């Protein structure tokens, strides 16, 4: 509550002087404020000064919220009066809506791109081809024949590290030789390593009646060198066994002229057409066999195409030699009866090693034979018997 009171005092009283120090004091003072002398007469009690009070003024009692509301009302009224006064003078201008400025992001300067170093994309590795193990084959001989490492054959076929579990008829996956990239300067090989790397080698297949001694004499290579390069502990060899002959170990003394070094064997041809089990009707007057090339053939090399009449059962067989990758079965080999016959065919790379007494070429195997395929060919229809 706020209470307003008004009091009136008598200011016309005559002031008094201190009898000791002469200080001017109010009329109702009983003691000097300077020297402390008692201003009352001795033996007389101090009399209280008479205070003249005026008439009591009226009191107005207001609560605090009401006072705040009144002040806010006064301020509001004042603001309205000022607004109208300014509007009459034309100083108040209605605000014009200003469109908000669109912030355009300032592109930050990009760093100068650094030209990346071009890394050549590795080419996909070709699918490995299948090779059927022959009698006497070794991992070293197969690896040398196909110009791949023994470790690549071991890893691709999950073979033991010694690679001593090969058996005849086993199917091996042979990776294609990896092209050798441009070699960077490397450390110089040691003497023994350089000798082995530079050594000329050839793979020889042991024939019947061959011995390690005769092979050593034929190539003028010591037996111990042949055993060392092939990991042999005995002198025993057998027909069909593949041996790596280190020609760099030949004796210095002249000896018998060795047999010309045969090139490495070719892989088995991949047969293409016709698909296995195809059927040819009476209207088909010829059958064309096709296969994929095993490589570039030399002048004395060809493909031996074998076609056998299985249905006839008398060993009727046709063997022909071509340098192309296709062969047309002659119509003369077609069965003469009306029943369809089943024919089995295969292809093998061969190499001419000479001629016989009749001047006919003598061929020997130059690689693996392909898997066989069969096709059925309807025979020639029998001619009707003329009526008399």
C-alpha positions in Angstrom: 0.0 0.0 0.0 1.3 3.5 -0.8 0.3 6.1 1.8 0.8 9.9 1.2 1.1 12.1 4.3 1.7 15.8 4.6 2.9 17.4 7.9 3.4 21.1 8.7 5.9 22.3 11.3 6.4 25.7 12.9 9.5 27.3 11.4 8.9 30.8 13.0 10.4 29.8 16.5 13.2 32.0 17.7 16.6 30.2 17.7 18.8 30.2 20.8 22.5 30.7 21.4 24.8 28.4 23.4 26.0 30.3 26.5 29.4 28.5 26.4 30.5 28.5 22.8 27.9 30.9 21.2 26.8 28.3 18.6 23.4 29.2 17.1 20.9 26.4 17.9 17.3 25.7 17.3 14.8 27.0 19.9 13.9 23.5 21.1 17.5 22.2 21.5 18.4 21.1 25.0 22.2 20.5 24.5 24.8 22.2 22.4 25.9 20.1 19.4 29.4 21.6 19.5 30.5 21.8 23.1 27.9 19.6 24.7 26.7 22.2 27.3 23.3 21.6 28.8 21.0 24.4 27.7 18.2 23.9 30.3 18.1 26.0 33.4 19.4 24.3 36.6 16.7 22.7 38.6 14.2 22.9 35.7 13.3 19.8 33.8 13.7 20.0 30.1 10.5 20.9 28.4 9.6 19.3 25.2 9.2 21.8 22.4 5.8 22.3 21.1 5.4 21.2 17.6 2.9 23.0 15.6 1.1 20.6 13.3 -1.1 21.8 10.5 -4.3 20.3 9.5 -4.0 16.6 8.3 -4.1 16.3 4.5 -6.3 13.6 2.9 -4.6 10.2 2.3 -4.9 8.2 -0.9 -4.1 4.5 -0.7 -3.3 2.6 -4.0 -2.1 -0.9 -4.6 1.1 -1.5 -6.6 -0.6 -3.2 -9.7 -3.0 -0.3 -10.0 0.0 2.1 -10.0 1.7 0.1 -12.7 -1.5 0.0 -14.8 -1.9 3.8 -14.4 1.6 4.4 -15.6 1.2 2.1 -18.6 -2.0 3.9 -19.5 -0.3 7.3 -19.3 2.5 6.0 -21.6 0.0 4.5 -24.1 -2.0 7.8 -24.2 1.2 9.7 -24.7 2.3 7.5 -27.5 -1.0 7.8 -29.3 -1.0 11.6 -29.0 2.6 11.7 -30.4 1.6 9.4 -33.3 -1.3 11.5 -34.3 0.7 14.7 -34.0 3.4 13.4 -36.3 0.9 12.0 -38.8 -0.7 15.5 -39.1 2.7 17.0 -39.9 3.4 14.3 -42.6 6.4 12.9 -40.8 5.0 9.4 -40.5 5.4 7.4 -43.7 3.8 4.0 -44.1 6.5 1.4 -44.4 7.0 0.0 -47.9 7.5 -3.7 -47.9 11.0 -4.5 -49.0 11.6 -8.0 -50.4 14.1 -9.9 -48.5 17.4 -10.1 -50.3 18.2 -13.6 -51.6 21.5 -14.7 -50.4 23.6 -15.9 -53.3 26.4 -18.1 -52.1 29.7 -16.9 -53.2 31.5 -19.8 -54.7 34.7 -20.5 -52.9 37.8 -20.8 -55.0 38.4 -24.5 -55.8 41.9 -25.7 -55.5 43.7 -26.3 -58.7 43.2 -30.0 -59.6 46.3 -32.1 -59.6 46.7 -34.2 -62.6 46.4 -37.8 -61.3 48.9 -40.3 -62.3 47.4 -42.7 -64.8 47.5 -46.3 -63.5 47.0 -48.8 -66.3 43.9 -50.9 -65.9 44.8 -54.5 -65.5 43.4 -56.7 -68.2 41.3 -59.7 -67.1 43.2 -62.9 -67.0 42.2 -65.4 -69.7 40.4 -68.6 -68.7 42.8 -71.4 -68.1 42.6 -74.4 -70.4 42.4 -78.1 -69.5 45.2 -80.6 -70.1 44.9 -84.3 -69.6 47.9 -85.9 -67.8 49.7 -88.5 -69.9 51.8 -91.4 -68.6 55.2 -90.1 -67.5 54.2 -86.5 -67.2 55.7 -84.4 -64.4 54.9 -80.9 -63.2 58.3 -79.7 -64.4 57.7 -81.0 -67.9 54.2 -79.7 -68.2 55.2 -76.3 -66.8 58.1 -76.1 -69.3 56.0 -77.2 -72.2 53.4 -74.5 -71.6 55.8 -71.8 -70.6 54.3 -71.4 -67.1 55.6 -71.8 -63.6 55.2 -74.9 -61.5 53.8 -72.8 -58.7 51.0 -71.5 -60.9 49.9 -75.1 -61.7 50.1 -76.1 -58.1 48.0 -73.1 -56.9 45.4 -73.4 -59.7 44.8 -77.1 -59.1 45.3 -77.2 -55.3 48.2 -79.7 -55.5 50.7 -80.4 -52.8 53.9 -78.2 -53.0 56.0 -81.2 -54.1 53.5 -81.8 -57.1 54.1 -85.5 -56.9 50.5 -86.7 -57.0 49.9 -86.7 -60.8 48.2 -89.7 -62.4 47.4 -90.6 -65.9 44.1 -89.1 -67.1 44.0 -86.4 -64.5 42.6 -83.1 -65.7 44.8 -80.1 -64.9 44.0 -76.5 -65.4 46.9 -74.8 -67.2 47.0 -70.9 -67.0 48.0 -69.0 -70.1 51.5 -67.6 -70.0 51.5 -64.1 -68.5 53.0 -61.6 -71.0 56.2 -60.3 -69.5 56.0 -56.5 -68.9 58.9 -54.2 -69.6 61.5 -55.1 -67.1 62.9 -52.4 -64.8 66.6 -52.5 -63.9 67.1 -55.1 -61.2 69.9 -56.3 -59.2 72.4 -58.5 -61.0 71.8 -62.2 -60.4 74.4 -64.3 -58.7 76.6 -66.6 -60.7 74.6 -69.8 -60.1 71.3 -68.1 -60.6 72.4 -66.4 -63.8 73.7 -69.8 -65.1 70.4 -71.5 -64.4 68.3 -68.7 -65.9 70.5 -68.6 -69.1 70.6 -72.4 -69.5 68.9 -73.7 -72.6 66.6 -76.6 -71.8 64.4 -79.0 -73.8 61.7 -81.4 -72.7 62.2 -85.0 -73.9 59.6 -87.8 -73.7 61.2 -91.1 -72.8 60.6 -93.8 -75.5 60.6 -97.5 -75.1 64.1 -99.1 -74.6 65.5 -95.7 -73.5 67.8 -95.5 -70.5 69.1 -92.5 -68.7 72.6 -93.4 -70.0 71.4 -93.5 -73.7 69.5 -90.1 -73.3 72.6 -88.6 -71.7 74.8 -89.9 -74.6 72.3 -88.7 -77.2 72.3 -85.1 -75.9 75.9 -85.1 -74.6 74.6 -84.1 -71.2 75.9 -85.7 -68.1 73.5 -88.0 -66.3 74.0 -86.2 -63.0 72.9 -82.9 -64.6 69.7 -84.5 -66.0 69.0 -86.0 -62.5 69.6 -82.7 -60.8 67.3 -80.7 -63.1 64.5 -83.3 -62.7 64.9 -84.0 -59.0 65.7 -87.6 -59.6 67.4 -89.8 -57.0 67.8 -92.9 -59.1 68.7 -93.6 -62.8 65.3 -95.3 -63.5 63.2 -93.9 -66.4 60.1 -95.3 -68.1 58.3 -94.9 -71.4 56.3 -91.7 -71.5 58.2 -90.0 -68.8 59.0 -86.3 -69.5 62.6 -85.1 -68.8 64.0 -81.6 -68.8 67.4 -81.8 -70.6 69.8 -79.0 -69.6 71.6 -78.4 -72.9 73.9 -75.9 -71.2 75.5 -78.8 -69.4 76.8 -80.4 -72.5 80.3 -81.7 -72.5 82.9 -79.6 -74.2 84.3 -82.5 -76.2 82.6 -83.1 -79.5 80.2 -86.1 -79.5 77.5 -87.6 -81.6 75.1 -85.1 -83.2 72.0 -85.0 -81.0 68.5 -85.4 -82.3 67.0 -82.1 -83.4 65.4 -80.4 -80.5 61.6 -80.9 -80.7 59.5 -77.9 -79.9 57.1 -78.0 -76.9 53.9 -79.9 -77.4 50.7 -78.1 -78.3 47.6 -78.2 -76.0 44.6 -80.2 -77.0 42.4 -78.5 -79.7 39.1 -77.1 -78.5 36.3 -78.6 -80.6 33.7 -76.0 -81.8 31.2 -77.5 -84.3 29.1 -79.4 -84.6 27.9 -79.6 -81.0 28.3 -83.0 -79.3 25.4 -85.3 -80.2 24.2 -83.4 -83.3 22.0 -85.1 -85.8 22.2 -84.8 -89.6 19.3 -85.9 -91.8 19.1 -87.3 -95.3 19.0 -83.7 -96.7 22.5 -83.0 -95.2 24.9 -84.1 -97.9 28.0 -83.0 -96.0 29.2 -82.5 -92.4 31.8 -79.8 -91.5 33.9 -80.2 -88.4 35.5 -77.1 -86.8 37.9 -76.5 -83.9 40.0 -73.7 -82.4 43.6 -73.2 -83.5 46.2 -74.3 -80.9 48.7 -71.7 -82.3 50.7 -70.9 -85.4 51.6 -74.2 -87.0 55.1 -74.7 -88.5 55.7 -75.8 -92.1 55.9 -79.5 -91.1 52.9 -79.5 -88.8 49.2 -80.1 -89.3 46.0 -81.4 -87.7 45.2 -85.1 -87.7 41.4 -85.5 -88.0 40.0 -88.9 -87.0 36.4 -89.9 -87.8 35.2 -93.4 -86.8 31.9 -95.1 -87.7 30.8 -96.4 -84.3 27.6 -98.0 -85.5 29.3 -100.1 -88.2 31.5 -101.7 -85.6 34.1 -103.0 -88.0 36.8 -100.4 -87.2 35.8 -98.3 -90.2 37.9 -95.2 -89.6 39.0 -92.1 -91.6 42.3 -90.2 -90.7 43.1 -87.1 -92.7 45.7 -84.3 -92.3 44.8 -80.6 -92.8 46.4 -77.3 -91.9 43.1 -75.5 -91.6 40.8 -75.5 -88.6 37.9 -77.2 -90.4 37.4 -80.4 -92.2 34.5 -81.6 -94.4 33.7 -85.2 -94.0 33.7 -86.7 -97.5 30.4 -88.0 -98.8 32.1 -91.3 -99.6 32.5 -92.0 -95.9 28.7 -91.8 -95.4 27.0 -95.1 -94.5 25.5 -96.9 -97.5 22.5 -98.3 -95.7 19.3 -96.4 -94.7 19.9 -96.6 -91.0 21.5 -93.5 -89.2 25.0 -94.1 -88.0 26.9 -92.6 -85.1 30.3 -91.1 -85.8 33.0 -90.3 -83.3 35.6 -87.6 -84.2 38.7 -86.0 -82.6 41.6 -83.7 -83.6 45.3 -83.8 -82.7 48.2 -81.6 -83.7 50.9 -83.7 -85.5 54.4 -83.1 -86.9 56.0 -84.6 -90.0 59.3 -86.3 -89.2 60.1 -87.9 -92.5 58.7 -90.0 -95.4 58.3 -93.7 -96.0 59.5 -95.8 -98.9 56.4 -94.7 -100.9 57.0 -91.1 -100.3 54.2 -90.7 -97.9 54.8 -88.4 -94.9 55.4 -89.9 -91.5 53.6 -88.1 -88.8 54.1 -88.1 -85.0 52.1 -86.4 -82.2 52.9 -82.8 -81.6 50.5 -82.2 -78.7 47.5 -83.5 -76.8 44.5 -85.1 -78.6 41.2 -83.3 -78.1 38.2 -84.8 -76.3 36.0 -86.8 -78.6 32.6 -85.8 -79.9 29.9 -87.7 -81.7 27.3 -86.9 -84.3 24.6 -88.9 -86.1 24.3 -89.0 -89.8 21.5 -90.7 -91.7 22.7 -93.2 -94.3 22.1 -93.0 -98.0 18.5 -94.3 -98.8 18.5 -97.7 -100.5 17.4 -97.5 -104.1 14.2 -99.3 -104.9 14.3 -102.5 -107.0 13.0 -101.9 -110.5 9.9 -103.9 -111.4 10.2 -106.2 -114.4 
